[in-house]
Amino acid sequence: MTVLKLTLVWTLLAATHRADASAASCLHPNVSTSAWRTVHSPRLPTFSVRIPPDFARDAGEDSYPEPQPPGSRWADSAHAQLVVHLVQGGRRLLGSLPTASGRPEYSRCVERIGAATAVIVSYNRTDDVGHTAYVGPFQVHAQLHWPDGSEVNVYGMADTRRRFLELLAAVRTIRRAS
C-alpha cells in the first residue's frame, strides 16, 4: 500500500511539474484592457472582443463574396491587425497552428477564456507569404472552442512588441453571448 501511495504522489508531482513548466512558457502580457472598447461585428453577431483604442473594423469585409467564412478584421494605421473567423463545418481558415520550428520567442498556451478552451500560439518572426508580401514580425494565432462545438480562429500581426502584447491581451477578451 505504501508503494502505491508513493507512486501516486510521485505521479501527481511529475504531472504538476510538467503543467508548471508549460505554463511558465506561456506569454501573459501585463496589459490592462479595461479601458478598451468592446466591439461586435455584423459578420459575427454573437461574439465580442475588446480592442485597443486606435483599431477600427475593416468595413469593406461586408462586401467580400461568399463563401468567405464569417469573420471580422480590425486594424490600426500601422497595419497591425486582429482577425476573428468563425469555423463552420470543420472548415478552418488557418488550418493547424504553427509549431515552434525556427520561430524565435515561440509560446504555446492552452487555457480557459470565458467558457472557451483556447490554444494560443505566439512568436517573433517575419513570414514571407509570397508576391513580396510578408506578415509579422510578431504573430499571434489562436483557436477557441466552446463546449457546444462552436469554434473561432484568430490571427493577429504587429510590427512592434507593444502592439504584439496588446494583441495577445485582446485574444484573451473574446467572448460569445450565451
Sequence and secondary structure as in RCSB ss.txt:
>XXXX:A:sequence
MTVLKLTLVWTLLAATHRADASAASCLHPNVSTSAWRTVHSPRLPTFSVRIPPDFARDAGEDSYPEPQPPGSRWA
DSAHAQLVVHLVQGGRRLLGSLPTASGRPEYSRCVERIGAATAVIVSYNRTDDVGHTAYVGPFQVHAQLHWPDGS
EVNVYGMADTRRRFLELLAAVRTIRRAS
>XXXX:A:secstr
 HHHHHHHHHHHHHHHHHHHHHHHTS       TTSEEEEETTEEEEEEEE TT EE GGGGG  TTS SEEEEE
 TTS EEEEEE BTTB SS S   STT TT EEEEEEETTEEEEEEEEE  EEEETTEEE SEEEEEEEE TTS 
EEEEEEEESSHHHHHHHHHHHTT EE  
